[in-house]
C-alpha cells in the first residue's frame, strides 16, 4: 500500500481517501469494504500502522452510532472505554 501527499496536502492512497478536519485525520473506507470480511480488519490495521503511524493494536472494535444518545452506566465505565 502506497501513501502519498496530494497537491492539497492530504494523505491519500488508492484504497482510503483521508481528509483532515481541525488537524484530525479521518479515513473513509470504500463502501464495498464489509467490516465482517476477514480482509477488512487487516486493511484497517495496515492503514492505522502506515497512515497514522500507530503500533499494531491487540484488538479492533467497531463502534457505530452517536455518543450523545448513549448513557454511560458510570463515569468509571466511560473513563475505562476512553483509555482503551
mmCIF file of the N, C-alpha and C atoms, coordinates in Angstrom:
data_MODEL
# 
_entry.id   MODEL 
# 
loop_
_atom_site.group_PDB 
_atom_site.id 
_atom_site.type_symbol 
_atom_site.label_atom_id 
_atom_site.label_alt_id 
_atom_site.label_comp_id 
_atom_site.label_asym_id 
_atom_site.label_entity_id 
_atom_site.label_seq_id 
_atom_site.pdbx_PDB_ins_code 
_atom_site.Cartn_x 
_atom_site.Cartn_y 
_atom_site.Cartn_z 
_atom_site.occupancy 
_atom_site.B_iso_or_equiv 
_atom_site.pdbx_formal_charge 
_atom_site.auth_seq_id 
_atom_site.auth_comp_id 
_atom_site.auth_asym_id 
_atom_site.auth_atom_id 
_atom_site.pdbx_PDB_model_num 
ATOM 1   N N  . UNK A 1 1  ? 0.840   -1.160  0.000  1.00 0.00 ? 1  UNK A N  1 
ATOM 2   C CA . UNK A 1 1  ? 0.000   0.000   0.000  1.00 0.00 ? 1  UNK A CA 1 
ATOM 3   C C  . UNK A 1 1  ? 0.891   1.230   0.000  1.00 0.00 ? 1  UNK A C  1 
ATOM 4   N N  . UNK A 1 2  ? 0.651   2.153   -0.889 1.00 0.00 ? 2  UNK A N  1 
ATOM 5   C CA . UNK A 1 2  ? 1.475   3.349   -1.010 1.00 0.00 ? 2  UNK A CA 1 
ATOM 6   C C  . UNK A 1 2  ? 0.651   4.563   -0.601 1.00 0.00 ? 2  UNK A C  1 
ATOM 7   N N  . UNK A 1 3  ? 1.207   5.358   0.304  1.00 0.00 ? 3  UNK A N  1 
ATOM 8   C CA . UNK A 1 3  ? 0.558   6.589   0.742  1.00 0.00 ? 3  UNK A CA 1 
ATOM 9   C C  . UNK A 1 3  ? 1.344   7.765   0.195  1.00 0.00 ? 3  UNK A C  1 
ATOM 10  N N  . UNK A 1 4  ? 0.680   8.814   -0.174 1.00 0.00 ? 4  UNK A N  1 
ATOM 11  C CA . UNK A 1 4  ? 1.357   9.985   -0.716 1.00 0.00 ? 4  UNK A CA 1 
ATOM 12  C C  . UNK A 1 4  ? 0.582   11.243  -0.351 1.00 0.00 ? 4  UNK A C  1 
ATOM 13  N N  . UNK A 1 5  ? 1.254   12.370  -0.400 1.00 0.00 ? 5  UNK A N  1 
ATOM 14  C CA . UNK A 1 5  ? 0.589   13.652  -0.183 1.00 0.00 ? 5  UNK A CA 1 
ATOM 15  C C  . UNK A 1 5  ? 0.149   14.189  -1.531 1.00 0.00 ? 5  UNK A C  1 
ATOM 16  N N  . UNK A 1 6  ? -1.108  14.539  -1.635 1.00 0.00 ? 6  UNK A N  1 
ATOM 17  C CA . UNK A 1 6  ? -1.616  15.108  -2.877 1.00 0.00 ? 6  UNK A CA 1 
ATOM 18  C C  . UNK A 1 6  ? -1.294  16.595  -2.920 1.00 0.00 ? 6  UNK A C  1 
ATOM 19  N N  . UNK A 1 7  ? -1.672  17.235  -3.998 1.00 0.00 ? 7  UNK A N  1 
ATOM 20  C CA . UNK A 1 7  ? -1.382  18.662  -4.145 1.00 0.00 ? 7  UNK A CA 1 
ATOM 21  C C  . UNK A 1 7  ? -2.085  19.494  -3.083 1.00 0.00 ? 7  UNK A C  1 
ATOM 22  N N  . UNK A 1 8  ? -3.185  18.999  -2.540 1.00 0.00 ? 8  UNK A N  1 
ATOM 23  C CA . UNK A 1 8  ? -3.888  19.732  -1.483 1.00 0.00 ? 8  UNK A CA 1 
ATOM 24  C C  . UNK A 1 8  ? -3.362  19.358  -0.096 1.00 0.00 ? 8  UNK A C  1 
ATOM 25  N N  . UNK A 1 9  ? -2.222  18.656  -0.049 1.00 0.00 ? 9  UNK A N  1 
ATOM 26  C CA . UNK A 1 9  ? -1.572  18.251  1.198  1.00 0.00 ? 9  UNK A CA 1 
ATOM 27  C C  . UNK A 1 9  ? -2.452  17.351  2.054  1.00 0.00 ? 9  UNK A C  1 
ATOM 28  N N  . UNK A 1 10 ? -3.189  16.457  1.422  1.00 0.00 ? 10 UNK A N  1 
ATOM 29  C CA . UNK A 1 10 ? -3.985  15.477  2.143  1.00 0.00 ? 10 UNK A CA 1 
ATOM 30  C C  . UNK A 1 10 ? -3.407  14.106  1.844  1.00 0.00 ? 10 UNK A C  1 
ATOM 31  N N  . UNK A 1 11 ? -3.254  13.293  2.867  1.00 0.00 ? 11 UNK A N  1 
ATOM 32  C CA . UNK A 1 11 ? -2.734  11.948  2.696  1.00 0.00 ? 11 UNK A CA 1 
ATOM 33  C C  . UNK A 1 11 ? -3.770  11.125  1.950  1.00 0.00 ? 11 UNK A C  1 
ATOM 34  N N  . UNK A 1 12 ? -3.369  10.524  0.840  1.00 0.00 ? 12 UNK A N  1 
ATOM 35  C CA . UNK A 1 12 ? -4.307  9.738   0.049  1.00 0.00 ? 12 UNK A CA 1 
ATOM 36  C C  . UNK A 1 12 ? -3.645  8.442   -0.385 1.00 0.00 ? 12 UNK A C  1 
ATOM 37  N N  . UNK A 1 13 ? -4.446  7.492   -0.742 1.00 0.00 ? 13 UNK A N  1 
ATOM 38  C CA . UNK A 1 13 ? -3.981  6.287   -1.406 1.00 0.00 ? 13 UNK A CA 1 
ATOM 39  C C  . UNK A 1 13 ? -5.134  5.760   -2.243 1.00 0.00 ? 13 UNK A C  1 
ATOM 40  N N  . UNK A 1 14 ? -4.907  4.654   -2.923 1.00 0.00 ? 14 UNK A N  1 
ATOM 41  C CA . UNK A 1 14 ? -5.937  4.151   -3.814 1.00 0.00 ? 14 UNK A CA 1 
ATOM 42  C C  . UNK A 1 14 ? -7.094  3.494   -3.073 1.00 0.00 ? 14 UNK A C  1 
ATOM 43  N N  . UNK A 1 15 ? -6.911  3.104   -1.819 1.00 0.00 ? 15 UNK A N  1 
ATOM 44  C CA . UNK A 1 15 ? -7.978  2.422   -1.088 1.00 0.00 ? 15 UNK A CA 1 
ATOM 45  C C  . UNK A 1 15 ? -8.746  3.337   -0.144 1.00 0.00 ? 15 UNK A C  1 
ATOM 46  N N  . UNK A 1 16 ? -8.055  4.214   0.539  1.00 0.00 ? 16 UNK A N  1 
ATOM 47  C CA . UNK A 1 16 ? -8.678  5.026   1.581  1.00 0.00 ? 16 UNK A CA 1 
ATOM 48  C C  . UNK A 1 16 ? -8.449  6.510   1.344  1.00 0.00 ? 16 UNK A C  1 
ATOM 49  N N  . UNK A 1 17 ? -9.464  7.248   0.941  1.00 0.00 ? 17 UNK A N  1 
ATOM 50  C CA . UNK A 1 17 ? -9.286  8.701   0.913  1.00 0.00 ? 17 UNK A CA 1 
ATOM 51  C C  . UNK A 1 17 ? -9.250  9.219   2.352  1.00 0.00 ? 17 UNK A C  1 
ATOM 52  N N  . UNK A 1 18 ? -8.317  10.079  2.657  1.00 0.00 ? 18 UNK A N  1 
ATOM 53  C CA . UNK A 1 18 ? -8.167  10.607  4.009  1.00 0.00 ? 18 UNK A CA 1 
ATOM 54  C C  . UNK A 1 18 ? -8.413  12.100  3.962  1.00 0.00 ? 18 UNK A C  1 
ATOM 55  N N  . UNK A 1 19 ? -9.221  12.579  4.875  1.00 0.00 ? 19 UNK A N  1 
ATOM 56  C CA . UNK A 1 19 ? -9.499  14.009  4.951  1.00 0.00 ? 19 UNK A CA 1 
ATOM 57  C C  . UNK A 1 19 ? -9.108  14.521  6.331  1.00 0.00 ? 19 UNK A C  1 
ATOM 58  N N  . UNK A 1 20 ? -8.810  15.792  6.394  1.00 0.00 ? 20 UNK A N  1 
ATOM 59  C CA . UNK A 1 20 ? -8.437  16.428  7.655  1.00 0.00 ? 20 UNK A CA 1 
ATOM 60  C C  . UNK A 1 20 ? -9.517  17.416  8.063  1.00 0.00 ? 20 UNK A C  1 
ATOM 61  N N  . UNK A 1 21 ? -9.906  17.344  9.332  1.00 0.00 ? 21 UNK A N  1 
ATOM 62  C CA . UNK A 1 21 ? -10.806 18.335  9.918  1.00 0.00 ? 21 UNK A CA 1 
ATOM 63  C C  . UNK A 1 21 ? -10.229 18.731  11.261 1.00 0.00 ? 21 UNK A C  1 
ATOM 64  N N  . UNK A 1 22 ? -9.935  20.005  11.431 1.00 0.00 ? 22 UNK A N  1 
ATOM 65  C CA . UNK A 1 22 ? -9.343  20.506  12.680 1.00 0.00 ? 22 UNK A CA 1 
ATOM 66  C C  . UNK A 1 22 ? -8.084  19.732  13.054 1.00 0.00 ? 22 UNK A C  1 
ATOM 67  N N  . UNK A 1 23 ? -7.228  19.492  12.063 1.00 0.00 ? 23 UNK A N  1 
ATOM 68  C CA . UNK A 1 23 ? -5.959  18.782  12.236 1.00 0.00 ? 23 UNK A CA 1 
ATOM 69  C C  . UNK A 1 23 ? -6.126  17.345  12.714 1.00 0.00 ? 23 UNK A C  1 
ATOM 70  N N  . UNK A 1 24 ? -7.280  16.730  12.486 1.00 0.00 ? 24 UNK A N  1 
ATOM 71  C CA . UNK A 1 24 ? -7.511  15.329  12.829 1.00 0.00 ? 24 UNK A CA 1 
ATOM 72  C C  . UNK A 1 24 ? -7.734  14.576  11.530 1.00 0.00 ? 24 UNK A C  1 
ATOM 73  N N  . UNK A 1 25 ? -7.081  13.413  11.399 1.00 0.00 ? 25 UNK A N  1 
ATOM 74  C CA . UNK A 1 25 ? -7.215  12.614  10.178 1.00 0.00 ? 25 UNK A CA 1 
ATOM 75  C C  . UNK A 1 25 ? -8.445  11.718  10.259 1.00 0.00 ? 25 UNK A C  1 
ATOM 76  N N  . UNK A 1 26 ? -9.228  11.697  9.203  1.00 0.00 ? 26 UNK A N  1 
ATOM 77  C CA . UNK A 1 26 ? -10.373 10.811  9.104  1.00 0.00 ? 26 UNK A CA 1 
ATOM 78  C C  . UNK A 1 26 ? -10.235 10.001  7.823  1.00 0.00 ? 26 UNK A C  1 
ATOM 79  N N  . UNK A 1 27 ? -10.416 8.701   7.920  1.00 0.00 ? 27 UNK A N  1 
ATOM 80  C CA . UNK A 1 27 ? -10.345 7.838   6.741  1.00 0.00 ? 27 UNK A CA 1 
ATOM 81  C C  . UNK A 1 27 ? -11.747 7.358   6.410  1.00 0.00 ? 27 UNK A C  1 
ATOM 82  N N  . UNK A 1 28 ? -12.023 7.285   5.141  1.00 0.00 ? 28 UNK A N  1 
ATOM 83  C CA . UNK A 1 28 ? -13.310 6.769   4.696  1.00 0.00 ? 28 UNK A CA 1 
ATOM 84  C C  . UNK A 1 28 ? -13.069 5.533   3.846  1.00 0.00 ? 28 UNK A C  1 
ATOM 85  N N  . UNK A 1 29 ? -13.237 4.326   4.427  1.00 0.00 ? 29 UNK A N  1 
ATOM 86  C CA . UNK A 1 29 ? -13.058 3.123   3.617  1.00 0.00 ? 29 UNK A CA 1 
ATOM 87  C C  . UNK A 1 29 ? -14.126 3.042   2.534  1.00 0.00 ? 29 UNK A C  1 
ATOM 88  N N  . UNK A 1 30 ? -13.827 2.392   1.434  1.00 0.00 ? 30 UNK A N  1 
ATOM 89  C CA . UNK A 1 30 ? -14.815 2.259   0.372  1.00 0.00 ? 30 UNK A CA 1 
ATOM 90  C C  . UNK A 1 30 ? -16.056 1.526   0.869  1.00 0.00 ? 30 UNK A C  1 
ATOM 91  N N  . UNK A 1 31 ? -17.242 1.840   0.366  1.00 0.00 ? 31 UNK A N  1 
ATOM 92  C CA . UNK A 1 31 ? -18.466 1.187   0.824  1.00 0.00 ? 31 UNK A CA 1 
ATOM 93  C C  . UNK A 1 31 ? -18.462 -0.317  0.614  1.00 0.00 ? 31 UNK A C  1 
ATOM 94  N N  . UNK A 1 32 ? -17.727 -0.813  -0.365 1.00 0.00 ? 32 UNK A N  1 
ATOM 95  C CA . UNK A 1 32 ? -17.706 -2.251  -0.628 1.00 0.00 ? 32 UNK A CA 1 
ATOM 96  C C  . UNK A 1 32 ? -16.947 -3.018  0.442  1.00 0.00 ? 32 UNK A C  1 
ATOM 97  N N  . UNK A 1 33 ? -16.229 -2.320  1.301  1.00 0.00 ? 33 UNK A N  1 
ATOM 98  C CA . UNK A 1 33 ? -15.459 -2.969  2.352  1.00 0.00 ? 33 UNK A CA 1 
ATOM 99  C C  . UNK A 1 33 ? -16.378 -3.357  3.499  1.00 0.00 ? 33 UNK A C  1 
ATOM 100 N N  . UNK A 1 34 ? -16.662 -4.626  3.639  1.00 0.00 ? 34 UNK A N  1 
ATOM 101 C CA . UNK A 1 34 ? -17.515 -5.084  4.730  1.00 0.00 ? 34 UNK A CA 1 
ATOM 102 C C  . UNK A 1 34 ? -16.674 -5.284  5.975  1.00 0.00 ? 34 UNK A C  1 
ATOM 103 N N  . UNK A 1 35 ? -17.158 -4.808  7.118  1.00 0.00 ? 35 UNK A N  1 
ATOM 104 C CA . UNK A 1 35 ? -16.405 -4.976  8.360  1.00 0.00 ? 35 UNK A CA 1 
ATOM 105 C C  . UNK A 1 35 ? -16.404 -6.428  8.808  1.00 0.00 ? 35 UNK A C  1 
ATOM 106 N N  . UNK A 1 36 ? -17.231 -7.263  8.199  1.00 0.00 ? 36 UNK A N  1 
ATOM 107 C CA . UNK A 1 36 ? -17.280 -8.668  8.581  1.00 0.00 ? 36 UNK A CA 1 
ATOM 108 C C  . UNK A 1 36 ? -16.301 -9.539  7.800  1.00 0.00 ? 36 UNK A C  1 
ATOM 109 N N  . UNK A 1 37 ? -15.760 -9.030  6.726  1.00 0.00 ? 37 UNK A N  1 
ATOM 110 C CA . UNK A 1 37 ? -14.824 -9.840  5.959  1.00 0.00 ? 37 UNK A CA 1 
ATOM 111 C C  . UNK A 1 37 ? -13.475 -9.863  6.665  1.00 0.00 ? 37 UNK A C  1 
ATOM 112 N N  . UNK A 1 38 ? -12.794 -11.009 6.667  1.00 0.00 ? 38 UNK A N  1 
ATOM 113 C CA . UNK A 1 38 ? -11.508 -11.108 7.366  1.00 0.00 ? 38 UNK A CA 1 
ATOM 114 C C  . UNK A 1 38 ? -10.462 -10.133 6.829  1.00 0.00 ? 38 UNK A C  1 
ATOM 115 N N  . UNK A 1 39 ? -10.524 -9.807  5.551  1.00 0.00 ? 39 UNK A N  1 
ATOM 116 C CA . UNK A 1 39 ? -9.519  -8.912  4.994  1.00 0.00 ? 39 UNK A CA 1 
ATOM 117 C C  . UNK A 1 39 ? -9.746  -7.462  5.415  1.00 0.00 ? 39 UNK A C  1 
ATOM 118 N N  . UNK A 1 40 ? -10.970 -7.096  5.778  1.00 0.00 ? 40 UNK A N  1 
ATOM 119 C CA . UNK A 1 40 ? -11.257 -5.717  6.188  1.00 0.00 ? 40 UNK A CA 1 
ATOM 120 C C  . UNK A 1 40 ? -10.473 -5.352  7.439  1.00 0.00 ? 40 UNK A C  1 
ATOM 121 N N  . UNK A 1 41 ? -10.413 -6.256  8.401  1.00 0.00 ? 41 UNK A N  1 
ATOM 122 C CA . UNK A 1 41 ? -9.662  -5.984  9.624  1.00 0.00 ? 41 UNK A CA 1 
ATOM 123 C C  . UNK A 1 41 ? -8.181  -5.791  9.321  1.00 0.00 ? 41 UNK A C  1 
ATOM 124 N N  . UNK A 1 42 ? -7.656  -6.615  8.440  1.00 0.00 ? 42 UNK A N  1 
ATOM 125 C CA . UNK A 1 42 ? -6.241  -6.487  8.072  1.00 0.00 ? 42 UNK A CA 1 
ATOM 126 C C  . UNK A 1 42 ? -5.973  -5.147  7.400  1.00 0.00 ? 42 UNK A C  1 
ATOM 127 N N  . UNK A 1 43 ? -6.881  -4.718  6.523  1.00 0.00 ? 43 UNK A N  1 
ATOM 128 C CA . UNK A 1 43 ? -6.718  -3.430  5.854  1.00 0.00 ? 43 UNK A CA 1 
ATOM 129 C C  . UNK A 1 43 ? -6.785  -2.274  6.847  1.00 0.00 ? 43 UNK A C  1 
ATOM 130 N N  . UNK A 1 44 ? -7.688  -2.363  7.805  1.00 0.00 ? 44 UNK A N  1 
ATOM 131 C CA . UNK A 1 44 ? -7.815  -1.306  8.808  1.00 0.00 ? 44 UNK A CA 1 
ATOM 132 C C  . UNK A 1 44 ? -6.561  -1.220  9.654  1.00 0.00 ? 44 UNK A C  1 
ATOM 133 N N  . UNK A 1 45 ? -6.049  -2.373  10.096 1.00 0.00 ? 45 UNK A N  1 
ATOM 134 C CA . UNK A 1 45 ? -4.827  -2.389  10.908 1.00 0.00 ? 45 UNK A CA 1 
ATOM 135 C C  . UNK A 1 45 ? -3.647  -1.863  10.095 1.00 0.00 ? 45 UNK A C  1 
ATOM 136 N N  . UNK A 1 46 ? -3.544  -2.281  8.840  1.00 0.00 ? 46 UNK A N  1 
ATOM 137 C CA . UNK A 1 46 ? -2.459  -1.800  7.981  1.00 0.00 ? 46 UNK A CA 1 
ATOM 138 C C  . UNK A 1 46 ? -2.546  -0.288  7.797  1.00 0.00 ? 46 UNK A C  1 
ATOM 139 N N  . UNK A 1 47 ? -3.760  0.217   7.613  1.00 0.00 ? 47 UNK A N  1 
ATOM 140 C CA . UNK A 1 47 ? -3.943  1.658   7.466  1.00 0.00 ? 47 UNK A CA 1 
ATOM 141 C C  . UNK A 1 47 ? -3.529  2.398   8.737  1.00 0.00 ? 47 UNK A C  1 
ATOM 142 N N  . UNK A 1 48 ? -3.912  1.873   9.890  1.00 0.00 ? 48 UNK A N  1 
ATOM 143 C CA . UNK A 1 48 ? -3.548  2.508   11.165 1.00 0.00 ? 48 UNK A CA 1 
ATOM 144 C C  . UNK A 1 48 ? -2.033  2.559   11.329 1.00 0.00 ? 48 UNK A C  1 
ATOM 145 N N  . UNK A 1 49 ? -1.359  1.480   10.942 1.00 0.00 ? 49 UNK A N  1 
ATOM 146 C CA . UNK A 1 49 ? 0.098   1.419   11.088 1.00 0.00 ? 49 UNK A CA 1 
ATOM 147 C C  . UNK A 1 49 ? 0.803   2.351   10.105 1.00 0.00 ? 49 UNK A C  1 
ATOM 148 N N  . UNK A 1 50 ? 0.364   2.363   8.844  1.00 0.00 ? 50 UNK A N  1 
ATOM 149 C CA . UNK A 1 50 ? 1.070   3.124   7.812  1.00 0.00 ? 50 UNK A CA 1 
ATOM 150 C C  . UNK A 1 50 ? 0.686   4.605   7.813  1.00 0.00 ? 50 UNK A C  1 
ATOM 151 N N  . UNK A 1 51 ? -0.604  4.903   7.809  1.00 0.00 ? 51 UNK A N  1 
ATOM 152 C CA . UNK A 1 51 ? -1.051  6.293   7.681  1.00 0.00 ? 51 UNK A CA 1 
ATOM 153 C C  . UNK A 1 51 ? -0.953  7.059   8.991  1.00 0.00 ? 51 UNK A C  1 
ATOM 154 N N  . UNK A 1 52 ? -1.348  6.433   10.072 1.00 0.00 ? 52 UNK A N  1 
ATOM 155 C CA . UNK A 1 52 ? -1.358  7.131   11.356 1.00 0.00 ? 52 UNK A CA 1 
ATOM 156 C C  . UNK A 1 52 ? -0.116  6.836   12.187 1.00 0.00 ? 52 UNK A C  1 
ATOM 157 N N  . UNK A 1 53 ? 0.722   5.894   11.707 1.00 0.00 ? 53 UNK A N  1 
ATOM 158 C CA . UNK A 1 53 ? 1.959   5.513   12.396 1.00 0.00 ? 53 UNK A CA 1 
ATOM 159 C C  . UNK A 1 53 ? 1.699   5.064   13.833 1.00 0.00 ? 53 UNK A C  1 
ATOM 160 N N  . UNK A 1 54 ? 0.638   4.271   14.008 1.00 0.00 ? 54 UNK A N  1 
ATOM 161 C CA . UNK A 1 54 ? 0.299   3.720   15.317 1.00 0.00 ? 54 UNK A CA 1 
ATOM 162 C C  . UNK A 1 54 ? 0.862   2.314   15.433 1.00 0.00 ? 54 UNK A C  1 
ATOM 163 N N  . UNK A 1 55 ? 1.142   1.837   16.651 1.00 0.00 ? 55 UNK A N  1 
ATOM 164 C CA . UNK A 1 55 ? 1.572   0.448   16.802 1.00 0.00 ? 55 UNK A CA 1 
ATOM 165 C C  . UNK A 1 55 ? 0.409   -0.497  16.480 1.00 0.00 ? 55 UNK A C  1 
ATOM 166 N N  . UNK A 1 56 ? 0.739   -1.736  16.155 1.00 0.00 ? 56 UNK A N  1 
ATOM 167 C CA . UNK A 1 56 ? -0.289  -2.716  15.819 1.00 0.00 ? 56 UNK A CA 1 
ATOM 168 C C  . UNK A 1 56 ? -1.179  -2.956  17.042 1.00 0.00 ? 56 UNK A C  1 
ATOM 169 N N  . UNK A 1 57 ? -2.503  -2.790  16.890 1.00 0.00 ? 57 UNK A N  1 
ATOM 170 C CA . UNK A 1 57 ? -3.393  -2.981  18.039 1.00 0.00 ? 57 UNK A CA 1 
ATOM 171 C C  . UNK A 1 57 ? -3.598  -4.456  18.349 1.00 0.00 ? 57 UNK A C  1 
ATOM 172 N N  . UNK A 1 58 ? -3.873  -4.749  19.612 1.00 0.00 ? 58 UNK A N  1 
ATOM 173 C CA . UNK A 1 58 ? -4.209  -6.111  20.018 1.00 0.00 ? 58 UNK A CA 1 
ATOM 174 C C  . UNK A 1 58 ? -5.665  -6.432  19.713 1.00 0.00 ? 58 UNK A C  1 
ATOM 175 N N  . UNK A 1 59 ? -6.488  -5.394  19.652 1.00 0.00 ? 59 UNK A N  1 
ATOM 176 C CA . UNK A 1 59 ? -7.920  -5.570  19.452 1.00 0.00 ? 59 UNK A CA 1 
ATOM 177 C C  . UNK A 1 59 ? -8.462  -4.388  18.661 1.00 0.00 ? 59 UNK A C  1 
ATOM 178 N N  . UNK A 1 60 ? -9.340  -4.664  17.707 1.00 0.00 ? 60 UNK A N  1 
ATOM 179 C CA . UNK A 1 60 ? -10.007 -3.609  16.948 1.00 0.00 ? 60 UNK A CA 1 
ATOM 180 C C  . UNK A 1 60 ? -11.502 -3.737  17.208 1.00 0.00 ? 60 UNK A C  1 
ATOM 181 N N  . UNK A 1 61 ? -12.108 -2.650  17.700 1.00 0.00 ? 61 UNK A N  1 
ATOM 182 C CA . UNK A 1 61 ? -13.543 -2.637  17.991 1.00 0.00 ? 61 UNK A CA 1 
ATOM 183 C C  . UNK A 1 61 ? -14.202 -1.610  17.089 1.00 0.00 ? 61 UNK A C  1 
ATOM 184 N N  . UNK A 1 62 ? -15.267 -2.007  16.434 1.00 0.00 ? 62 UNK A N  1 
ATOM 185 C CA . UNK A 1 62 ? -16.023 -1.083  15.597 1.00 0.00 ? 62 UNK A CA 1 
ATOM 186 C C  . UNK A 1 62 ? -17.189 -0.539  16.412 1.00 0.00 ? 62 UNK A C  1 
ATOM 187 N N  . UNK A 1 63 ? -17.209 0.773   16.585 1.00 0.00 ? 63 UNK A N  1 
ATOM 188 C CA . UNK A 1 63 ? -18.278 1.425   17.342 1.00 0.00 ? 63 UNK A CA 1 
ATOM 189 C C  . UNK A 1 63 ? -19.057 2.300   16.376 1.00 0.00 ? 63 UNK A C  1 
ATOM 190 N N  . UNK A 1 64 ? -20.357 2.089   16.318 1.00 0.00 ? 64 UNK A N  1 
ATOM 191 C CA . UNK A 1 64 ? -21.200 2.885   15.437 1.00 0.00 ? 64 UNK A CA 1 
ATOM 192 C C  . UNK A 1 64 ? -22.262 3.597   16.259 1.00 0.00 ? 64 UNK A C  1 
ATOM 193 N N  . UNK A 1 65 ? -22.805 4.627   15.705 1.00 0.00 ? 65 UNK A N  1 
ATOM 194 C CA . UNK A 1 65 ? -23.854 5.363   16.401 1.00 0.00 ? 65 UNK A CA 1 
ATOM 195 C C  . UNK A 1 65 ? -23.328 6.652   16.982 1.00 0.00 ? 65 UNK A C  1 
ATOM 196 N N  . UNK A 1 66 ? -24.178 7.334   17.710 1.00 0.00 ? 66 UNK A N  1 
ATOM 197 C CA . UNK A 1 66 ? -23.821 8.627   18.282 1.00 0.00 ? 66 UNK A CA 1 
ATOM 198 C C  . UNK A 1 66 ? -23.650 8.502   19.790 1.00 0.00 ? 66 UNK A C  1 
ATOM 199 N N  . UNK A 1 67 ? -22.601 9.121   20.277 1.00 0.00 ? 67 UNK A N  1 
ATOM 200 C CA . UNK A 1 67 ? -22.343 9.098   21.715 1.00 0.00 ? 67 UNK A CA 1 
ATOM 201 C C  . UNK A 1 67 ? -23.370 9.930   22.484 1.00 0.00 ? 67 UNK A C  1 
ATOM 202 N N  . UNK A 1 68 ? -23.944 10.930  21.864 1.00 0.00 ? 68 UNK A N  1 
ATOM 203 C CA . UNK A 1 68 ? -24.860 11.804  22.595 1.00 0.00 ? 68 UNK A CA 1 
ATOM 204 C C  . UNK A 1 68 ? -26.109 11.065  23.063 1.00 0.00 ? 68 UNK A C  1 
ATOM 205 N N  . UNK A 1 69 ? -26.437 9.979   22.415 1.00 0.00 ? 69 UNK A N  1 
ATOM 206 C CA . UNK A 1 69 ? -27.623 9.211   22.818 1.00 0.00 ? 69 UNK A CA 1 
ATOM 207 C C  . UNK A 1 69 ? -27.283 8.088   23.791 1.00 0.00 ? 69 UNK A C  1 
ATOM 208 N N  . UNK A 1 70 ? -26.019 7.789   23.956 1.00 0.00 ? 70 UNK A N  1 
ATOM 209 C CA . UNK A 1 70 ? -25.612 6.686   24.815 1.00 0.00 ? 70 UNK A CA 1 
ATOM 210 C C  . UNK A 1 70 ? -25.478 7.170   26.248 1.00 0.00 ? 70 UNK A C  1 
ATOM 211 N N  . UNK A 1 71 ? -26.088 6.456   27.173 1.00 0.00 ? 71 UNK A N  1 
ATOM 212 C CA . UNK A 1 71 ? -25.978 6.781   28.596 1.00 0.00 ? 71 UNK A CA 1 
ATOM 213 C C  . UNK A 1 71 ? -24.987 5.810   29.228 1.00 0.00 ? 71 UNK A C  1 
ATOM 214 N N  . UNK A 1 72 ? -23.872 6.338   29.706 1.00 0.00 ? 72 UNK A N  1 
ATOM 215 C CA . UNK A 1 72 ? -22.870 5.501   30.355 1.00 0.00 ? 72 UNK A CA 1 
ATOM 216 C C  . UNK A 1 72 ? -23.417 5.004   31.687 1.00 0.00 ? 72 UNK A C  1 
ATOM 217 N N  . UNK A 1 73 ? -23.180 3.727   32.009 1.00 0.00 ? 73 UNK A N  1 
ATOM 218 C CA . UNK A 1 73 ? -23.662 3.218   33.299 1.00 0.00 ? 73 UNK A CA 1 
ATOM 219 C C  . UNK A 1 73 ? -22.959 3.892   34.479 1.00 0.00 ? 73 UNK A C  1 
ATOM 220 N N  . UNK A 1 74 ? -21.727 4.330   34.246 1.00 0.00 ? 74 UNK A N  1 
ATOM 221 C CA . UNK A 1 74 ? -20.983 5.030   35.298 1.00 0.00 ? 74 UNK A CA 1 
ATOM 222 C C  . UNK A 1 74 ? -19.871 5.846   34.649 1.00 0.00 ? 74 UNK A C  1 
ATOM 223 N N  . UNK A 1 75 ? -19.358 6.810   35.381 1.00 0.00 ? 75 UNK A N  1 
ATOM 224 C CA . UNK A 1 75 ? -18.223 7.582   34.878 1.00 0.00 ? 75 UNK A CA 1 
ATOM 225 C C  . UNK A 1 75 ? -16.994 6.699   34.735 1.00 0.00 ? 75 UNK A C  1 
ATOM 226 N N  . UNK A 1 76 ? -16.869 5.705   35.598 1.00 0.00 ? 76 UNK A N  1 
ATOM 227 C CA . UNK A 1 76 ? -15.736 4.775   35.534 1.00 0.00 ? 76 UNK A CA 1 
ATOM 228 C C  . UNK A 1 76 ? -15.752 4.004   34.207 1.00 0.00 ? 76 UNK A C  1 
ATOM 229 N N  . UNK A 1 77 ? -16.923 3.545   33.780 1.00 0.00 ? 77 UNK A N  1 
ATOM 230 C CA . UNK A 1 77 ? -17.041 2.811   32.512 1.00 0.00 ? 77 UNK A CA 1 
ATOM 231 C C  . UNK A 1 77 ? -16.637 3.704   31.344 1.00 0.00 ? 77 UNK A C  1 
ATOM 232 N N  . UNK A 1 78 ? -17.084 4.952   31.383 1.00 0.00 ? 78 UNK A N  1 
ATOM 233 C CA . UNK A 1 78 ? -16.720 5.897   30.323 1.00 0.00 ? 78 UNK A CA 1 
ATOM 234 C C  . UNK A 1 78 ? -15.216 6.129   30.304 1.00 0.00 ? 78 UNK A C  1 
ATOM 235 N N  . UNK A 1 79 ? -14.631 6.341   31.456 1.00 0.00 ? 79 UNK A N  1 
ATOM 236 C CA . UNK A 1 79 ? -13.191 6.576   31.563 1.00 0.00 ? 79 UNK A CA 1 
ATOM 237 C C  . UNK A 1 79 ? -12.410 5.364   31.054 1.00 0.00 ? 79 UNK A C  1 
ATOM 238 N N  . UNK A 1 80 ? -12.817 4.166   31.453 1.00 0.00 ? 80 UNK A N  1 
ATOM 239 C CA . UNK A 1 80 ? -12.129 2.946   31.008 1.00 0.00 ? 80 UNK A CA 1 
ATOM 240 C C  . UNK A 1 80 ? -12.228 2.774   29.498 1.00 0.00 ? 80 UNK A C  1 
ATOM 241 N N  . UNK A 1 81 ? -13.384 3.091   28.922 1.00 0.00 ? 81 UNK A N  1 
ATOM 242 C CA . UNK A 1 81 ? -13.551 2.981   27.473 1.00 0.00 ? 81 UNK A CA 1 
ATOM 243 C C  . UNK A 1 81 ? -12.643 3.961   26.750 1.00 0.00 ? 81 UNK A C  1 
ATOM 244 N N  . UNK A 1 82 ? -12.560 5.190   27.244 1.00 0.00 ? 82 UNK A N  1 
ATOM 245 C CA . UNK A 1 82 ? -11.727 6.201   26.606 1.00 0.00 ? 82 UNK A CA 1 
ATOM 246 C C  . UNK A 1 82 ? -10.248 5.845   26.691 1.00 0.00 ? 82 UNK A C  1 
ATOM 247 N N  . UNK A 1 83 ? -9.831  5.202   27.757 1.00 0.00 ? 83 UNK A N  1 
ATOM 248 C CA . UNK A 1 83 ? -8.428  4.823   27.925 1.00 0.00 ? 83 UNK A CA 1 
ATOM 249 C C  . UNK A 1 83 ? -8.077  3.592   27.106 1.00 0.00 ? 83 UNK A C  1 
ATOM 250 N N  . UNK A 1 84 ? -9.064  2.821   26.731 1.00 0.00 ? 84 UNK A N  1 
ATOM 251 C CA . UNK A 1 84 ? -8.796  1.619   25.950 1.00 0.00 ? 84 UNK A CA 1 
ATOM 252 C C  . UNK A 1 84 ? -8.676  0.447   26.831 1.00 0.00 ? 84 UNK A C  1 
# 
